[in-house]
Amino acid sequence: MTPREKWADERLDDLNEKVDKGFAEMREGFVRVDGEVKELRRETKAEIKELRREMHAGFDKVDARFDKMDERFSKMSDRFDGLGQILIGGAIAIIAALIGSNAF
């Protein structure tokens, strides 16, 4: 073996060791990033679950308020139904009185 070949073989061995070390570091980095991504996904899922719970609670409050408004409108409608009957009855009585007074 000549000195030049020995030098090249040693340099290639060094390069091979550096490449292997670089890939090992890269694998460690991927494992770390993968762990961080999984943790972020867990946190995000928990936050979304909490947000949905808050939204449903808000919708329940809105639904309760609409139910109260429906009750109020129903009560008002009942009152106006009675008032309408009174007005119609009064109008009929007035018309009958006018007709009766003109007939005689």
C-alpha positions in Angstrom: 0.0 0.0 0.0 1.4 3.4 -0.9 1.2 6.4 1.4 -1.4 8.1 -0.9 -3.8 5.1 -0.7 -3.4 4.9 3.1 -4.1 8.6 3.4 -7.3 8.3 1.2 -8.5 5.2 3.1 -8.1 7.1 6.4 -9.9 10.1 5.0 -12.7 8.0 3.7 -13.0 6.3 7.1 -13.2 9.7 8.8 -15.8 10.9 6.3 -17.8 7.7 6.8 -17.7 8.2 10.6 -18.8 11.9 10.2 -21.7 10.9 8.0 -22.8 8.1 10.4 -22.6 10.6 13.3 -24.5 13.2 11.3 -27.3 10.7 10.5 -27.4 9.6 14.2 -27.8 13.3 15.3 -30.5 13.8 12.6 -32.4 10.7 13.9 -32.2 12.0 17.5 -33.5 15.4 16.2 -36.4 13.7 14.4 -37.3 11.7 17.5 -37.2 14.9 19.6 -39.4 16.8 17.0 -41.8 13.9 16.7 -42.2 13.9 20.5 -42.8 17.7 20.5 -45.4 17.3 17.7 -47.2 14.6 19.5 -47.3 16.7 22.7 -48.6 19.7 20.7 -51.3 17.5 19.2 -52.4 16.4 22.6 -52.5 20.0 23.9 -54.4 21.1 20.8 -56.9 18.3 21.2 -57.4 19.3 24.8 -57.9 22.9 23.9 -60.4 22.1 21.2 -62.3 19.9 23.6 -62.5 22.7 26.1 -63.5 25.2 23.4 -66.3 22.9 22.3 -67.5 22.6 25.9 -67.5 26.3 26.3 -69.4 26.8 23.0 -72.0 24.2 23.9 -72.5 26.0 27.3 -72.9 29.3 25.4 -75.4 27.7 23.0 -77.3 26.3 26.0 -77.6 29.8 27.5 -78.8 31.2 24.1 -81.3 28.4 23.8 -82.7 29.1 27.3 -83.1 32.8 26.5 -85.0 31.9 23.3 -87.2 29.6 25.3 -88.0 32.5 27.6 -88.8 34.7 24.6 -91.1 32.0 23.1 -93.0 31.9 26.4 -93.4 35.6 26.5 -94.6 35.7 22.9 -97.1 32.9 23.6 -98.5 34.8 26.6 -98.8 38.0 24.5 -100.4 36.0 21.7 -103.0 34.6 24.2 -103.7 38.1 25.5 -104.2 39.5 21.9 -106.4 36.6 21.0 -108.8 37.5 23.9 -108.5 41.2 23.0 -109.3 40.4 19.4 -112.4 38.6 20.4 -113.5 41.5 22.5 -112.9 44.0 19.7 -114.7 41.8 17.2 -117.6 41.4 19.6 -117.7 45.1 20.2 -117.6 45.9 16.5 -120.5 43.5 15.9 -122.5 45.1 18.7 -121.9 48.6 17.3 -122.8 47.5 13.8 -126.0 45.8 15.1 -126.9 48.9 17.1 -126.4 51.1 14.0 -128.4 48.8 11.8 -131.1 48.6 14.5 -131.3 52.3 14.9 -131.7 52.9 11.2 -134.2 50.1 10.8 -136.8 51.8 13.0 
